[in-house]
């Protein structure tokens, strides 16, 4: 039986001084346990304070547990192999083995308490518990608690990391802040690998929970994607001995990463989650997959949804089309139908026009398709805000520069004299049937009388032969109405008022003599 122990947290007269004393007692307690096995029962004092309701006491106990059990792991004073029950350890084991079994059970108790603290209402306690558990995982990796079958095998505390991930993906609490702290540890290659495996195994369970859990999974997956192959301390080629030598580390890592995301994306997601994933898909997920073409179905389905989701899916489709030879039927037809009045007001307007400019840069596009895009943009420009017009007009000019055959939209001498209806069919969804080549860009001529001087000036360029050099639209993609107004106000302050070249000197004097004579006569 364990001897009678002093209960630090049960006293109701605890003051700030006693809290400080409790910390000192814990430090001395850990020292006694490490110095002599006869003080082994004092470990219960540490575990008792670890379950305290006071923040400072708990944090002190977490530090004590970290020091105690990491030292025991390093000294190999914890039982290795399958842990027997404490009742079974009473017979058949030596005193040394009984001590190791006893401390192994206490180590297990401390891990359980720390895992519970990951759901604590105080963030400081949650963060302290998380850091301690990662230290335990690091110590177990260096000093395994399992007997290794051969020297080349690498033992990783997968069960401990699995338990940490399970608690981070809480069913009730939003642990986004704690996950942000956890991502700092993902620079370690082996930890990152097993975290991805744990997330993949948890997807089926957590997808049945609320949106807060979805947010946690997305943040965790995004964290892994950002860290993978970009860690300065780890580098591209990492050594993980548990992997089979027939696969390169990068291949196995990519496959695990790929299975994690594919397992998540097969579920039905809310619209907000679709957008969040599509924003990071092209640069944080696709480059790190073993077979990026497995995302074709997801991206094509997202592209067919319409609205902002289709705009965001363009990034991923662009990567698959240009780098992986994706053949997407009716891609330009779908892109053409995305040109709606709302495209000038969405959050991702700059991204859309940047990608559309790239997709329409090929010189092999048929002239009817280029004319359809130019005409549709010109028609939409009649109701677009000035910030959008400063993008659209150079965009149309660039289309005409790249495809000289489309200049027929500008050079129509009979169009001004013939007061006929515009043959262009705005409602037609097929660019091949909209009759854009039969029309003209009279909308740009109309914009020459726009109220904003910059827009009117840009529209005037169509009256002169266009230069061969394309306009750089990247400078105006992010322009806002506030910036445009600030620019106009600064120009009005700097601009000088034109004055007469020769200053009049005798006008007032001569006028005064005439007035004097007039009054004298009167």
C-alpha positions as CSV (number, residue, x, y, z in Angstrom):
1,X,0.0,0.0,0.0
2,X,1.1,3.5,-0.7
3,X,2.0,5.6,2.4
4,X,-0.2,8.5,3.5
5,X,0.4,11.5,1.3
6,X,-0.1,15.2,1.7
7,X,-2.8,16.6,-0.5
8,X,-1.7,19.9,-2.0
9,X,-4.9,20.9,-3.6
10,X,-7.4,19.9,-0.9
11,X,-6.6,22.7,1.5
12,X,-9.0,25.6,1.3
13,X,-6.5,28.1,2.8
14,X,-4.2,28.0,-0.3
15,X,-2.7,31.4,-1.1
16,X,-0.3,32.7,-3.7
17,X,2.5,31.8,-1.4
18,X,1.3,28.2,-1.0
19,X,0.9,27.9,-4.8
20,X,4.6,28.8,-5.1
21,X,5.4,26.3,-2.4
22,X,3.4,23.7,-4.3
23,X,5.6,24.2,-7.4
24,X,8.7,23.9,-5.3
25,X,7.3,20.7,-3.7
26,X,6.6,19.2,-7.1
27,X,10.1,19.9,-8.3
28,X,11.6,18.3,-5.1
29,X,9.1,15.4,-5.5
30,X,10.4,14.7,-9.0
31,X,14.0,14.8,-7.8
32,X,13.2,12.4,-5.0
33,X,11.5,9.9,-7.3
34,X,14.4,10.0,-9.8
35,X,17.0,9.7,-7.0
36,X,15.5,6.7,-5.2
37,X,12.9,4.1,-6.1
38,X,11.7,4.0,-2.5
39,X,9.9,7.4,-3.2
40,X,8.0,5.9,-6.2
41,X,4.6,6.4,-4.5
42,X,5.2,10.2,-4.5
43,X,4.2,10.1,-8.1
44,X,0.6,10.2,-6.9
45,X,1.2,13.7,-5.6
46,X,2.1,14.9,-9.0
47,X,-0.9,13.2,-10.6
48,X,-3.2,14.7,-7.9
49,X,-2.0,18.2,-8.6
50,X,-2.3,17.5,-12.4
51,X,-6.1,17.2,-11.8
52,X,-6.3,20.4,-9.8
53,X,-8.8,23.1,-10.7
54,X,-6.3,25.9,-10.4
55,X,-4.4,26.9,-13.6
56,X,-1.0,27.5,-12.0
57,X,-1.1,24.2,-10.2
58,X,-2.0,22.3,-13.3
59,X,0.7,23.9,-15.4
60,X,3.3,23.2,-12.7
61,X,2.2,19.6,-12.6
62,X,2.4,19.3,-16.4
63,X,6.0,20.5,-16.2
64,X,6.8,18.0,-13.4
65,X,5.3,15.1,-15.5
66,X,7.3,16.2,-18.5
67,X,10.5,16.1,-16.5
68,X,9.8,12.9,-14.6
69,X,8.6,10.6,-17.4
70,X,11.0,11.9,-20.1
71,X,13.8,11.1,-17.7
72,X,12.3,7.7,-16.9
73,X,12.0,7.0,-20.7
74,X,15.6,8.0,-21.2
75,X,16.8,5.8,-18.4
76,X,14.6,2.9,-19.6
77,X,12.9,2.8,-16.2
78,X,9.5,2.2,-17.8
79,X,8.4,-1.4,-18.6
80,X,8.9,-2.3,-22.3
81,X,6.6,-4.5,-24.2
82,X,3.0,-5.5,-23.5
83,X,2.0,-4.0,-20.2
84,X,0.6,-6.5,-17.7
85,X,-2.1,-5.5,-15.2
86,X,-0.9,-4.2,-11.8
87,X,-2.5,-7.2,-10.0
88,X,-0.5,-9.6,-12.2
89,X,2.7,-7.8,-11.4
90,X,2.5,-8.7,-7.7
91,X,3.9,-12.2,-8.5
92,X,6.3,-13.5,-11.0
93,X,8.3,-10.4,-11.5
94,X,11.4,-9.1,-9.8
95,X,11.5,-5.9,-7.7
96,X,13.1,-4.0,-10.6
97,X,10.4,-5.1,-13.1
98,X,7.6,-4.3,-10.6
99,X,9.0,-0.7,-10.3
100,X,9.0,-0.4,-14.1
101,X,5.5,-1.8,-14.4
102,X,4.2,0.5,-11.7
103,X,5.8,3.6,-13.3
104,X,4.6,2.6,-16.7
105,X,1.0,2.5,-15.4
106,X,1.5,6.0,-13.8
107,X,2.8,7.2,-17.2
108,X,-0.3,5.9,-18.8
109,X,-2.4,7.7,-16.2
110,X,-0.6,11.0,-16.8
111,X,-1.2,10.6,-20.6
112,X,-4.9,10.0,-20.0
113,X,-5.2,13.1,-17.8
114,X,-3.2,15.3,-20.3
115,X,-5.5,14.1,-23.2
116,X,-8.5,15.2,-21.1
117,X,-6.8,18.6,-20.6
118,X,-6.8,19.1,-24.4
119,X,-10.6,19.8,-23.9
120,X,-10.0,22.1,-21.0
121,X,-11.8,25.5,-21.0
122,X,-8.5,27.4,-20.4
123,X,-6.3,27.6,-23.5
124,X,-3.1,27.9,-21.4
125,X,-3.8,24.4,-19.9
126,X,-4.6,23.0,-23.3
127,X,-1.5,24.3,-24.8
128,X,0.7,23.1,-21.9
129,X,-0.8,19.6,-22.1
130,X,-0.3,19.5,-25.9
131,X,3.4,20.5,-25.6
132,X,3.9,17.8,-22.9
133,X,2.3,15.1,-25.0
134,X,4.5,16.0,-28.0
135,X,7.5,15.7,-25.7
136,X,6.3,12.3,-24.6
137,X,5.9,11.3,-28.3
138,X,9.5,12.5,-29.0
139,X,10.9,10.6,-26.1
140,X,9.0,7.4,-27.0
141,X,10.4,7.7,-30.5
142,X,13.9,7.9,-29.2
143,X,13.4,5.3,-26.5
144,X,10.6,3.0,-27.6
145,X,8.3,1.2,-25.1
146,X,7.9,-1.7,-27.5
147,X,10.5,-4.5,-28.2
148,X,11.9,-4.1,-31.7
149,X,12.2,-7.2,-33.8
150,X,15.2,-6.1,-35.8
151,X,17.7,-3.2,-35.7
152,X,16.4,-1.5,-38.8
153,X,12.9,-1.2,-37.6
154,X,11.7,2.2,-36.4
155,X,9.1,2.4,-33.7
156,X,6.8,5.5,-33.6
157,X,4.3,6.2,-30.8
158,X,1.4,6.1,-33.3
159,X,-1.3,5.3,-30.6
160,X,-0.3,8.4,-28.7
161,X,-0.4,10.6,-31.8
162,X,-3.7,9.0,-32.8
163,X,-5.2,9.9,-29.4
164,X,-3.9,13.5,-29.7
165,X,-5.5,13.9,-33.1
166,X,-8.8,12.3,-31.8
167,X,-8.9,15.0,-29.1
168,X,-8.0,17.8,-31.4
169,X,-10.9,16.9,-33.7
170,X,-13.3,17.4,-30.8
171,X,-17.0,16.7,-31.2
172,X,-18.1,19.7,-29.1
173,X,-15.2,22.2,-28.9
174,X,-13.7,24.3,-31.6
175,X,-9.9,23.6,-31.3
176,X,-8.8,25.8,-34.2
177,X,-6.5,27.8,-32.0
178,X,-4.9,24.7,-30.5
179,X,-4.5,23.2,-34.0
180,X,-2.7,26.4,-35.0
181,X,-0.3,25.7,-32.1
182,X,0.0,22.0,-33.1
183,X,1.0,22.9,-36.7
184,X,4.4,24.2,-35.4
185,X,5.3,20.6,-34.5
186,X,4.5,19.4,-38.0
187,X,8.0,20.3,-39.2
188,X,9.1,16.9,-37.9
189,X,8.7,14.5,-40.8
190,X,7.7,11.4,-39.0
191,X,5.1,13.3,-36.9
192,X,3.7,14.9,-40.0
193,X,3.4,11.5,-41.7
194,X,1.5,9.8,-38.9
195,X,-0.7,12.9,-38.3
196,X,-1.9,12.6,-41.9
197,X,-2.6,8.9,-41.4
198,X,-4.5,9.7,-38.2
199,X,-6.6,12.4,-39.9
200,X,-7.4,10.0,-42.7
201,X,-8.6,7.4,-40.2
202,X,-10.7,10.0,-38.4
203,X,-12.5,11.5,-41.4
204,X,-15.4,8.9,-41.4
205,X,-16.1,9.6,-37.7
206,X,-15.8,13.4,-37.6
207,X,-17.8,14.0,-40.8
208,X,-20.9,13.0,-38.9
209,X,-20.3,15.9,-36.5
210,X,-20.9,19.6,-36.8
211,X,-19.2,22.3,-39.0
212,X,-16.7,23.1,-36.3
213,X,-15.2,19.7,-36.8
214,X,-15.1,20.2,-40.5
215,X,-13.2,23.4,-39.9
216,X,-10.7,21.6,-37.7
217,X,-10.0,18.9,-40.4
218,X,-9.6,21.5,-43.1
219,X,-7.2,23.6,-41.0
220,X,-5.2,20.5,-40.1
221,X,-5.1,19.3,-43.7
222,X,-4.1,22.7,-44.9
223,X,-1.4,22.8,-42.3
224,X,0.1,19.5,-43.5
225,X,-0.1,20.6,-47.1
226,X,1.7,23.9,-46.4
227,X,4.4,22.2,-44.3
228,X,5.1,19.3,-46.6
229,X,8.3,19.8,-48.7
230,X,8.5,23.4,-47.5
231,X,10.0,22.8,-44.1
232,X,13.4,24.5,-43.9
233,X,14.6,22.2,-41.2
234,X,13.5,18.9,-42.8
235,X,14.1,19.4,-46.5
236,X,12.9,17.3,-49.4
237,X,14.4,14.0,-48.5
238,X,13.7,12.8,-45.1
239,X,14.7,9.5,-43.4
240,X,12.0,7.4,-41.9
241,X,13.2,3.9,-41.2
242,X,9.7,2.4,-40.7
243,X,9.0,2.8,-44.5
244,X,9.8,0.0,-46.9
245,X,13.0,0.7,-48.9
246,X,11.2,-0.2,-52.1
247,X,9.4,3.2,-52.0
248,X,11.1,6.6,-51.9
249,X,10.1,8.6,-48.8
250,X,8.5,11.3,-51.0
251,X,6.3,8.8,-52.7
252,X,5.0,7.2,-49.5
253,X,4.5,10.6,-48.0
254,X,2.5,11.8,-51.0
255,X,0.3,8.7,-51.1
256,X,-0.6,9.2,-47.4
257,X,-1.3,12.9,-48.1
258,X,-3.4,12.0,-51.1
259,X,-5.5,9.3,-49.3
260,X,-6.2,11.8,-46.5
261,X,-7.7,14.4,-48.8
262,X,-9.5,12.0,-51.1
263,X,-11.1,10.4,-48.0
264,X,-12.3,13.8,-46.9
265,X,-13.5,15.1,-50.3
266,X,-15.7,12.1,-51.0
267,X,-18.3,13.4,-48.4
268,X,-20.9,16.0,-49.2
269,X,-19.6,19.4,-48.1
270,X,-21.3,22.7,-47.4
271,X,-20.8,25.6,-49.8
272,X,-18.5,27.5,-47.5
273,X,-16.3,24.4,-47.2
274,X,-16.1,24.0,-50.9
275,X,-14.8,27.5,-51.3
276,X,-12.3,27.1,-48.5
277,X,-10.8,24.0,-50.1
278,X,-10.8,25.4,-53.6
279,X,-8.9,28.4,-52.5
280,X,-5.9,26.3,-51.3
281,X,-6.3,23.4,-53.8
282,X,-4.1,24.5,-56.7
283,X,-1.0,25.4,-54.6
284,X,-1.3,23.5,-51.3
285,X,-2.9,20.2,-52.3
286,X,-2.4,19.3,-56.0
287,X,1.4,19.8,-56.0
288,X,1.9,17.4,-53.1
289,X,-0.3,14.5,-54.4
290,X,1.1,11.4,-56.0
291,X,-1.5,11.5,-58.7
292,X,-3.1,14.9,-59.0
293,X,-5.4,13.6,-61.8
294,X,-7.5,11.9,-59.1
295,X,-8.9,15.3,-58.4
296,X,-10.5,15.6,-61.9
297,X,-13.9,14.4,-60.8
298,X,-14.0,16.8,-57.8
299,X,-12.9,19.8,-59.8
300,X,-15.2,19.2,-62.7
301,X,-18.1,18.7,-60.3
302,X,-17.2,22.0,-58.6
303,X,-16.8,23.7,-62.0
304,X,-20.4,22.7,-62.9
305,X,-21.9,24.1,-59.7
306,X,-21.8,27.7,-61.0
307,X,-21.2,31.0,-59.2
308,X,-18.2,31.6,-57.0
309,X,-17.5,27.9,-56.7
310,X,-16.9,27.6,-60.4
311,X,-14.7,30.6,-60.4
312,X,-12.5,29.1,-57.7
313,X,-12.4,25.7,-59.5
314,X,-10.6,27.4,-62.4
315,X,-7.3,27.4,-60.5
316,X,-7.3,23.7,-60.0
317,X,-8.5,23.0,-63.5
318,X,-5.8,25.3,-64.9
319,X,-3.1,23.2,-63.1
320,X,-4.6,19.9,-64.4
321,X,-5.0,21.2,-68.0
322,X,-1.6,22.8,-68.4
323,X,0.5,20.4,-66.3
324,X,-1.3,17.0,-66.5
325,X,-3.0,17.2,-70.0
326,X,-6.6,17.2,-68.8
327,X,-9.1,17.1,-71.6
328,X,-12.2,18.9,-70.4
329,X,-15.0,19.0,-73.0
330,X,-16.8,22.3,-73.4
331,X,-14.4,24.0,-71.1
332,X,-14.5,27.3,-73.0
333,X,-18.3,27.1,-73.3
334,X,-18.5,26.9,-69.5
335,X,-16.0,29.7,-69.1
336,X,-18.1,31.8,-71.5
337,X,-21.2,31.3,-69.4
338,X,-19.4,32.4,-66.2
339,X,-19.3,35.9,-67.7
340,X,-22.3,37.4,-65.8
341,X,-22.8,40.9,-64.3
342,X,-22.1,39.4,-60.9
343,X,-18.5,38.5,-61.9
344,X,-17.5,42.2,-61.5
345,X,-18.7,42.2,-57.8
346,X,-17.5,38.9,-56.4
347,X,-14.6,38.6,-54.0
348,X,-12.5,36.5,-56.4
349,X,-12.8,38.9,-59.4
350,X,-9.0,39.5,-59.7
351,X,-8.3,35.7,-59.7
352,X,-10.9,35.0,-62.3
353,X,-9.7,37.6,-64.8
354,X,-6.1,36.6,-64.2
355,X,-6.9,33.0,-65.1
356,X,-9.3,33.9,-68.0
357,X,-6.5,36.0,-69.5
358,X,-4.2,32.9,-69.4
359,X,-6.8,30.6,-70.8
360,X,-7.5,33.0,-73.7
361,X,-3.8,33.6,-74.5
362,X,-3.4,30.7,-76.9
363,X,-3.1,31.7,-80.5
364,X,-4.8,28.5,-81.6
365,X,-8.2,29.5,-80.4
366,X,-10.8,29.9,-83.2
367,X,-11.8,33.5,-84.1
368,X,-15.5,33.0,-83.3
369,X,-14.6,32.0,-79.7
370,X,-12.3,35.1,-79.2
371,X,-15.0,37.3,-80.8
372,X,-17.7,35.9,-78.5
373,X,-15.6,36.6,-75.3
374,X,-14.8,40.1,-76.5
375,X,-18.4,40.9,-77.4
376,X,-19.8,39.5,-74.2
377,X,-17.4,41.5,-72.1
378,X,-18.2,44.6,-74.0
379,X,-21.9,44.2,-73.5
380,X,-21.4,43.6,-69.7
381,X,-19.2,46.7,-69.6
382,X,-22.2,48.9,-70.2
383,X,-23.3,48.3,-66.6
384,X,-20.0,47.6,-64.9
385,X,-18.4,49.8,-62.3
386,X,-15.3,51.9,-63.2
387,X,-12.9,49.6,-61.4
388,X,-14.1,46.6,-63.5
389,X,-14.0,48.7,-66.7
390,X,-10.3,49.5,-66.2
391,X,-9.8,45.7,-66.3
392,X,-12.3,44.8,-69.1
393,X,-11.2,47.3,-71.7
394,X,-7.5,46.3,-71.7
395,X,-8.6,42.7,-71.6
396,X,-10.6,43.2,-74.8
397,X,-7.8,45.0,-76.5
398,X,-5.4,42.2,-75.6
399,X,-7.8,39.6,-77.2
400,X,-7.8,41.7,-80.4
401,X,-4.0,42.0,-80.4
402,X,-3.5,38.3,-80.0
403,X,-6.0,37.4,-82.7
404,X,-5.8,39.8,-85.7
405,X,-8.8,38.1,-87.3
406,X,-11.0,39.5,-84.6
407,X,-10.3,43.1,-85.7
408,X,-13.4,42.8,-87.8
409,X,-15.3,43.7,-84.6
410,X,-13.7,47.2,-84.9
411,X,-13.5,47.8,-88.6
412,X,-17.2,47.9,-89.7
413,X,-17.7,51.1,-91.7
414,X,-21.4,50.3,-92.4
415,X,-22.3,49.7,-88.8
416,X,-22.5,53.4,-87.9
417,X,-24.8,54.3,-90.9
418,X,-27.1,51.3,-90.6
419,X,-29.5,51.7,-87.8
420,X,-30.2,48.0,-87.4
421,X,-30.6,45.8,-84.4
422,X,-27.4,44.2,-83.0
423,X,-27.3,40.6,-84.3
424,X,-25.4,39.4,-81.2
425,X,-27.4,37.0,-79.1
426,X,-26.6,37.7,-75.4
427,X,-28.8,34.9,-74.2
428,X,-27.2,32.3,-76.3
429,X,-25.1,29.9,-74.1
430,X,-23.0,28.5,-77.0
431,X,-20.3,30.9,-78.1
432,X,-20.4,29.3,-81.5
433,X,-24.0,30.3,-82.0
434,X,-24.1,33.8,-80.5
435,X,-23.2,35.6,-83.9
436,X,-20.5,37.8,-82.3
437,X,-18.6,38.1,-85.6
438,X,-21.7,39.6,-87.2
439,X,-21.7,42.4,-84.6
440,X,-19.3,45.2,-83.6
441,X,-17.9,46.6,-80.4
442,X,-20.2,49.6,-80.4
443,X,-20.4,49.4,-76.6
444,X,-16.8,50.6,-76.3
445,X,-17.7,53.6,-78.5
446,X,-20.5,54.3,-76.0
447,X,-18.1,54.2,-73.1
448,X,-16.1,57.1,-74.6
449,X,-18.7,59.3,-72.9
450,X,-18.4,57.6,-69.5
451,X,-18.5,59.9,-66.5
452,X,-15.1,58.6,-65.2
453,X,-12.3,60.2,-67.2
454,X,-10.0,57.2,-66.9
455,X,-12.7,54.9,-68.4
456,X,-13.4,57.4,-71.2
457,X,-9.7,57.7,-72.0
458,X,-9.3,53.9,-72.1
459,X,-12.3,53.6,-74.4
460,X,-10.8,56.2,-76.8
461,X,-7.9,53.8,-77.6
462,X,-10.2,51.9,-80.0
463,X,-10.3,54.9,-82.3
464,X,-6.6,54.5,-83.0
465,X,-4.6,51.5,-84.4
466,X,-3.8,49.3,-81.4
467,X,-0.1,48.7,-80.7
468,X,1.4,45.3,-80.8
469,X,2.4,45.4,-77.2
470,X,-0.2,44.0,-74.8
471,X,-1.5,45.9,-71.8
472,X,-0.5,44.5,-68.4
473,X,-3.7,44.0,-66.6
474,X,-2.1,42.7,-63.4
475,X,-1.6,46.3,-62.2
476,X,-5.3,47.0,-62.2
477,X,-6.7,43.6,-61.1
478,X,-6.7,44.6,-57.4
479,X,-7.8,48.2,-57.8
480,X,-10.7,49.1,-55.5
481,X,-13.2,52.0,-55.7
482,X,-11.6,53.6,-52.7
483,X,-8.1,53.6,-54.3
484,X,-9.6,55.0,-57.6
485,X,-11.2,57.8,-55.7
486,X,-8.1,58.6,-53.7
487,X,-6.1,58.7,-57.0
488,X,-8.6,61.2,-58.4
489,X,-8.5,63.4,-55.4
490,X,-4.7,63.6,-55.4
491,X,-4.6,64.4,-59.0
492,X,-7.0,67.3,-58.6
493,X,-4.8,68.8,-55.8
494,X,-1.6,68.7,-57.8
495,X,-3.0,69.8,-61.1
496,X,-2.4,73.6,-61.7
497,X,-5.0,75.9,-63.1
498,X,-4.1,77.4,-66.6
499,X,-3.5,81.2,-66.5
500,X,-3.0,83.9,-69.1
501,X,0.5,84.1,-70.4
502,X,0.9,87.9,-70.1
503,X,-0.3,89.5,-66.9
504,X,-2.5,92.6,-67.4
505,X,-1.1,95.6,-65.7
506,X,-3.1,98.7,-66.9
507,X,-6.5,97.3,-67.2
508,X,-7.8,98.3,-63.7
509,X,-6.0,101.7,-64.0
510,X,-7.5,102.6,-67.3
511,X,-10.8,101.5,-66.2
512,X,-10.6,103.7,-63.1
513,X,-9.8,106.8,-65.3
514,X,-12.8,106.2,-67.4
515,X,-15.0,105.7,-64.4
516,X,-13.6,109.0,-63.0
517,X,-14.4,110.9,-66.1
518,X,-17.9,109.4,-66.2
519,X,-18.6,110.6,-62.6
520,X,-17.3,114.0,-63.3
521,X,-19.6,114.5,-66.3
522,X,-22.5,113.4,-64.2
